[in-house]
Amino acid sequence: MHASKLAILVGTLAGAGAVMPVAAQELNLYTTREPGLIQPLLDSFTASSGVKVNTIFLKEGLAERVQQEGTASLADVLMTVDIGNLVDLTDRGLTQPVESAVLSEAIPANLRDEAGNWFALSQRARVLYAEKDLDLSEFHYEDLADPAWKGKVCIRSGQHPYNVALTAAYIVHHGEDAARTWLTGVKDNLARKAGGGDRDVARDIMGGICDIGIANSYYVGLMRSGAGGPEQEEWAKAIKVILPTFEDGGTQVNVSGAAVAKNAPNREQAVQLLEYLVSDAAQKEYAEANFEYPVRASAGVDPIIAELGTLSTDEVNLTEIARQRKAASELAEEVGFDN
C-alpha cells in the first residue's frame, strides 16, 4: 500500500473508527447515517458478496473530511442524508460518475444524478399532519397560504433543511416571486412562531394550538411504533396524515443517498455495494429501518408507512431543487418567517 495511504490509516482516521488495511475484498464507507441503522444491511451485503465493509461514521463534516484527505483518501463510498449534501459532494469534485444498468433500472431518473455522481437510496416525504377529526382528505402545498387556515398552521423553522427543500421545490414549480408570496401567506397563517421539531407539530395539534402542519413522514413511523415513547404515541393518535402534492406535481421528498468517492481505491466493490442497496430485499430492509420509502418501486414499505397511502413522488429532478436552496433560505429570511 502507498505510504501516504498508510499515513491516513494511522493519522487522520484516528478517533473516527479504525480502518484496517484494505484487501481486494474490502471497502471503506464514510457515512453520516447512524451505524446502527445501516449495519444490518452491511452485514447482509458482506454475507452475500464476501466483501467486508469498514465503516467510518462522521456526524458532520463529511465533505470537508474527504476534501482534506485528497488523493490519499481511503473512502470508497460516501453515504449521507439530504439532497443538498449529495449535490455538495459532487460540486466539490469528491465523487466520480458511475454507469450501472442495475442502478439506472432501480432508481427513477429524478432521484439520481444525470451523470451518475450520486444515487438516492431512500425517501422521506414532506407530509401534512392534520387534526384527526378534521374534514380533510386531500391537500396541496399551495393551500398552506390560503387565508382559510389563518392561525391554524404549525411548522418548524423556515431555515431548517427540511423546509428549505420544500420552499426550493416551490420555487422550481412556481418561480421565486410566487414562492415569496406563498411564504408570506404561510407565515400569516401560523398558530405559533415557527420552530421546534416535526414531532412537535403533532404534539401541538393534540394540544389544540393548531389544526394542521407540515412534517416528515418517517416521524409518523417513529411515533406510532412506540420508538419515541408512550407520550409520542399519544401525539400520533391525535393526527391523521395526508400526502400533499403540488398542484402541478407530486409529493415533495428528500432522500438519503450515496456516491462513489473520486479516489476510491476499491471502485468495483463500491459499485457492488450500491447495486446491492437497491435490490428488493435491501430496499425493504433499508426503508423499514427508519420508516422511509424505498426508491425501488417493487420494494416493500413498512406497514405503518403503507397506511399513509401510495406515495406519488414529485418528478422534478432533485438536483434542480438543490440548486434553489440558497434562494429559498434567502426568501425565508426576507419575509421574516421565523420572527
C-alpha positions as CSV (number, residue, x, y, z in Angstrom):
1,M,0.0,0.0,0.0
2,H,1.2,3.5,-0.8
3,A,2.9,5.2,2.2
4,S,0.6,8.2,2.1
5,K,-2.4,5.9,2.5
6,L,-0.8,4.2,5.4
7,A,-0.4,7.6,7.0
8,I,-4.1,8.2,6.6
9,L,-4.8,4.9,8.4
10,V,-2.7,5.8,11.5
11,G,-3.3,9.5,11.4
12,T,-6.4,11.3,10.1
13,L,-8.7,8.3,10.7
14,A,-7.9,8.2,14.4
15,G,-10.9,8.9,16.5
16,A,-13.4,8.3,13.7
17,G,-13.3,4.5,13.7
18,A,-10.3,2.3,13.0
19,V,-9.8,1.2,9.4
20,M,-7.7,-1.9,8.6
21,P,-5.5,-2.0,5.5
22,V,-7.8,-2.7,2.6
23,A,-7.5,-6.0,0.8
24,A,-9.1,-6.8,-2.5
25,Q,-12.4,-7.8,-1.0
26,E,-12.9,-4.8,1.3
27,L,-14.2,-1.3,1.0
28,N,-14.4,1.8,3.2
29,L,-17.7,3.5,3.7
30,Y,-17.8,7.1,5.0
31,T,-21.3,7.8,6.3
32,T,-23.3,10.3,8.3
33,R,-26.1,7.7,8.8
34,E,-26.2,6.2,12.2
35,P,-24.2,2.9,12.2
36,G,-26.9,1.0,14.0
37,L,-29.3,2.0,11.2
38,I,-27.3,0.6,8.3
39,Q,-25.1,-2.1,9.9
40,P,-27.6,-4.9,9.4
41,L,-27.6,-4.1,5.7
42,L,-23.9,-4.0,5.5
43,D,-23.7,-7.4,7.3
44,S,-26.1,-8.8,4.7
45,F,-24.0,-7.4,1.9
46,T,-20.9,-9.0,3.3
47,A,-22.6,-12.3,3.8
48,S,-23.8,-12.4,0.2
49,S,-20.8,-10.9,-1.5
50,G,-17.8,-11.7,0.7
51,V,-16.8,-8.0,0.7
52,K,-16.1,-6.6,4.1
53,V,-17.2,-3.0,4.8
54,N,-15.1,-0.8,7.1
55,T,-17.5,1.9,8.3
56,I,-16.3,5.3,9.3
57,F,-19.2,7.3,11.0
58,L,-19.0,11.1,10.7
59,K,-21.7,13.1,12.4
60,E,-20.8,16.1,10.3
61,G,-18.1,17.4,8.0
62,L,-18.1,14.5,5.5
63,A,-17.2,16.6,2.5
64,E,-14.6,18.5,4.4
65,R,-13.0,15.3,5.7
66,V,-12.8,13.8,2.2
67,Q,-11.5,17.0,0.7
68,Q,-8.8,17.3,3.3
69,E,-7.6,13.7,2.7
70,G,-7.3,14.4,-1.0
71,T,-5.9,11.8,-3.3
72,A,-4.7,9.7,-0.3
73,S,-8.3,9.2,0.9
74,L,-9.4,5.7,1.6
75,A,-13.0,6.5,1.1
76,D,-14.8,4.2,-1.4
77,V,-18.5,5.1,-0.8
78,L,-19.9,8.3,0.6
79,M,-23.3,8.0,2.2
80,T,-25.3,10.9,3.6
81,V,-28.8,12.4,4.1
82,D,-30.3,15.4,2.3
83,I,-30.1,16.2,-1.4
84,G,-28.1,19.4,-0.6
85,N,-25.3,17.3,0.9
86,L,-25.2,14.9,-2.1
87,V,-25.0,17.7,-4.6
88,D,-22.4,19.4,-2.5
89,L,-20.2,16.3,-2.7
90,T,-20.5,16.4,-6.4
91,D,-19.9,20.2,-6.7
92,R,-16.7,19.9,-4.7
93,G,-15.4,17.2,-7.1
94,L,-15.4,14.5,-4.4
95,T,-17.4,11.9,-6.4
96,Q,-17.0,10.1,-9.7
97,P,-19.6,9.1,-12.3
98,V,-20.9,5.5,-12.3
99,E,-22.6,3.8,-15.2
100,S,-24.7,0.9,-13.9
101,A,-27.7,-0.7,-15.6
102,V,-28.7,-2.0,-12.2
103,L,-28.8,1.4,-10.6
104,S,-30.5,3.1,-13.6
105,E,-33.2,0.5,-13.7
106,A,-33.9,0.5,-9.9
107,I,-33.8,4.3,-9.3
108,P,-36.1,6.8,-11.1
109,A,-34.2,9.4,-13.1
110,N,-35.3,12.3,-10.8
111,L,-33.8,10.5,-7.8
112,R,-30.2,10.2,-9.2
113,D,-27.6,12.4,-10.8
114,E,-27.8,12.6,-14.5
115,A,-24.1,11.8,-14.8
116,G,-24.2,9.1,-12.2
117,N,-22.4,11.0,-9.4
118,W,-24.9,10.2,-6.7
119,F,-27.9,7.9,-6.2
120,A,-30.8,8.2,-3.8
121,L,-31.4,5.1,-1.7
122,S,-34.5,6.0,0.4
123,Q,-37.1,8.8,0.5
124,R,-38.8,10.7,3.2
125,A,-41.9,12.7,2.2
126,R,-42.9,16.1,3.4
127,V,-46.5,15.4,4.5
128,L,-49.4,17.1,6.2
129,Y,-50.3,16.3,9.8
130,A,-54.0,17.2,10.5
131,E,-56.3,17.0,13.5
132,K,-57.8,13.5,13.2
133,D,-61.4,14.6,13.1
134,L,-60.8,17.4,10.5
135,D,-62.9,17.1,7.4
136,L,-59.9,16.9,5.1
137,S,-58.8,14.1,2.7
138,E,-56.5,15.9,0.2
139,F,-54.2,18.9,0.3
140,H,-51.9,20.9,-1.9
141,Y,-48.8,22.6,-0.6
142,E,-50.1,25.8,-2.1
143,D,-53.1,25.6,0.3
144,L,-50.8,26.3,3.3
145,A,-51.1,30.0,2.3
146,D,-54.9,30.0,2.0
147,P,-56.3,32.6,4.5
148,A,-58.9,29.9,5.5
149,W,-56.0,28.4,7.6
150,K,-55.1,31.7,9.4
151,G,-54.0,30.9,12.9
152,K,-54.2,27.2,12.3
153,V,-50.8,26.1,10.9
154,C,-47.8,24.8,12.9
155,I,-44.3,24.2,11.3
156,R,-40.7,24.2,12.3
157,S,-38.2,26.8,11.3
158,G,-38.3,28.0,7.7
159,Q,-34.5,27.8,7.7
160,H,-34.4,24.1,8.7
161,P,-33.1,22.0,5.8
162,Y,-36.5,20.1,5.5
163,N,-38.4,23.4,4.9
164,V,-35.7,25.0,2.8
165,A,-36.0,22.0,0.5
166,L,-39.8,22.4,0.4
167,T,-39.5,26.1,-0.4
168,A,-36.8,25.3,-3.1
169,A,-39.3,22.9,-4.7
170,Y,-41.9,25.6,-4.6
171,I,-39.5,27.9,-6.5
172,V,-38.9,25.2,-9.1
173,H,-42.7,24.8,-9.6
174,H,-43.8,28.4,-9.5
175,G,-40.9,30.8,-9.5
176,E,-39.3,32.9,-6.9
177,D,-41.9,35.7,-6.8
178,A,-44.7,33.2,-6.3
179,A,-42.7,31.5,-3.6
180,R,-42.2,34.8,-1.7
181,T,-45.9,35.4,-1.8
182,W,-46.6,31.8,-0.6
183,L,-44.1,32.0,2.3
184,T,-45.6,35.3,3.4
185,G,-49.1,33.7,3.3
186,V,-47.9,30.6,5.3
187,K,-46.3,32.9,7.9
188,D,-49.5,34.8,8.2
189,N,-51.3,31.5,8.9
190,L,-49.1,30.3,11.7
191,A,-50.7,29.5,15.0
192,R,-47.4,29.9,16.8
193,K,-43.8,31.0,16.0
194,A,-42.1,28.7,13.5
195,G,-39.8,26.4,15.4
196,G,-39.4,23.2,17.3
197,G,-39.2,19.8,15.6
198,D,-41.5,17.9,13.3
199,R,-43.0,15.8,16.1
200,D,-43.9,19.0,17.9
201,V,-46.4,19.6,15.2
202,A,-48.3,16.5,16.2
203,R,-48.0,17.5,19.9
204,D,-49.4,21.0,19.3
205,I,-52.2,19.6,17.2
206,M,-53.2,17.4,20.1
207,G,-52.9,20.4,22.4
208,G,-55.3,22.4,20.3
209,I,-52.7,25.0,19.2
210,C,-53.1,24.3,15.5
211,D,-55.2,22.2,13.1
212,I,-52.6,21.3,10.5
213,G,-48.8,21.3,10.0
214,I,-46.1,20.1,7.7
215,A,-43.7,17.4,8.8
216,N,-41.7,14.4,7.6
217,S,-43.4,11.1,7.0
218,Y,-40.9,8.9,8.9
219,Y,-41.6,10.7,12.2
220,V,-45.1,9.1,12.0
221,G,-43.5,5.7,12.0
222,L,-41.3,6.6,14.9
223,M,-44.3,7.9,16.9
224,R,-46.8,5.2,16.0
225,S,-44.4,2.4,16.5
226,G,-43.6,3.4,20.1
227,A,-40.0,4.1,19.2
228,G,-40.4,7.7,20.5
229,G,-42.0,6.6,23.8
230,P,-45.6,6.5,25.1
231,E,-46.1,10.2,25.1
232,Q,-45.3,10.4,21.3
233,E,-47.7,7.5,20.7
234,E,-50.4,9.8,22.1
235,W,-49.4,12.6,19.8
236,A,-49.6,10.3,16.8
237,K,-53.2,9.2,17.8
238,A,-54.3,12.9,17.6
239,I,-53.4,13.3,13.9
240,K,-54.2,11.8,10.5
241,V,-51.6,12.1,7.7
242,I,-52.3,13.3,4.2
243,L,-49.8,13.0,1.3
244,P,-50.0,16.5,-0.2
245,T,-48.9,17.4,-3.7
246,F,-48.1,20.4,-5.7
247,E,-51.0,21.5,-7.9
248,D,-48.8,20.6,-11.0
249,G,-46.8,17.8,-9.5
250,G,-46.4,15.2,-6.8
251,T,-45.3,14.9,-3.2
252,Q,-42.1,16.6,-2.2
253,V,-39.4,14.3,-0.9
254,N,-35.9,14.4,0.4
255,V,-33.5,11.5,0.3
256,S,-30.7,9.6,1.8
257,G,-28.2,8.5,-0.9
258,A,-24.6,7.6,-1.7
259,A,-21.9,8.2,-4.2
260,V,-18.6,6.5,-5.2
261,A,-15.7,8.6,-4.0
262,K,-13.5,10.3,-6.6
263,N,-10.3,8.5,-5.4
264,A,-12.0,5.2,-4.4
265,P,-9.2,2.6,-4.1
266,N,-11.9,-0.2,-4.4
267,R,-14.2,1.2,-7.0
268,E,-15.5,-2.2,-8.2
269,Q,-16.6,-3.2,-4.7
270,A,-18.1,0.3,-4.1
271,V,-20.4,-0.1,-7.1
272,Q,-21.2,-3.6,-6.0
273,L,-22.4,-2.2,-2.6
274,L,-24.6,0.5,-4.3
275,E,-26.1,-2.1,-6.5
276,Y,-26.9,-4.4,-3.6
277,L,-28.5,-1.5,-1.7
278,V,-31.1,-1.1,-4.5
279,S,-32.1,-4.8,-4.5
280,D,-35.7,-5.6,-3.4
281,A,-34.6,-7.2,-0.2
282,A,-32.1,-4.5,0.8
283,Q,-34.5,-1.7,-0.2
284,K,-37.2,-3.2,2.0
285,E,-34.8,-3.6,4.9
286,Y,-33.3,-0.1,4.4
287,A,-36.7,1.6,4.2
288,E,-38.1,-0.2,7.2
289,A,-35.1,0.6,9.4
290,N,-36.1,4.2,9.7
291,F,-39.7,4.2,8.3
292,E,-38.6,5.6,5.0
293,Y,-39.9,5.0,1.5
294,P,-37.8,2.9,-0.8
295,V,-36.6,4.3,-4.2
296,R,-37.3,1.0,-5.9
297,A,-40.9,0.8,-6.8
298,S,-41.2,-3.0,-6.3
299,A,-39.7,-3.0,-2.8
300,G,-41.9,-3.2,0.3
301,V,-42.8,-0.4,2.7
302,D,-43.2,-0.7,6.5
303,P,-46.9,-1.3,7.3
304,I,-47.2,2.0,9.3
305,I,-45.9,4.0,6.3
306,A,-48.1,1.9,3.9
307,E,-51.1,3.1,5.8
308,L,-50.4,6.7,4.8
309,G,-51.2,5.9,1.2
310,T,-49.4,5.4,-2.1
311,L,-46.6,7.9,-2.5
312,S,-46.6,9.8,-5.8
313,T,-43.1,11.4,-5.7
314,D,-42.8,14.8,-7.4
315,E,-41.0,14.2,-10.7
316,V,-38.8,17.3,-10.6
317,N,-35.2,16.3,-10.5
318,L,-33.7,16.7,-7.0
319,T,-30.7,18.5,-8.5
320,E,-32.9,21.3,-9.6
321,I,-34.3,21.6,-6.1
322,A,-30.8,21.6,-4.6
323,R,-29.8,24.5,-6.9
324,Q,-32.6,26.6,-5.4
325,R,-31.8,26.1,-1.7
326,K,-29.8,29.3,-1.3
327,A,-32.7,31.3,-2.9
328,A,-35.2,29.5,-0.6
329,S,-33.2,30.3,2.5
330,E,-32.9,33.9,1.5
331,L,-36.6,34.2,0.9
332,A,-37.4,32.8,4.4
333,E,-35.0,35.4,5.8
334,E,-36.5,38.2,3.7
335,V,-40.1,37.5,4.8
336,G,-39.1,37.1,8.4
337,F,-40.6,33.6,8.5
338,D,-39.1,32.7,11.9
339,N,-39.7,36.0,13.6
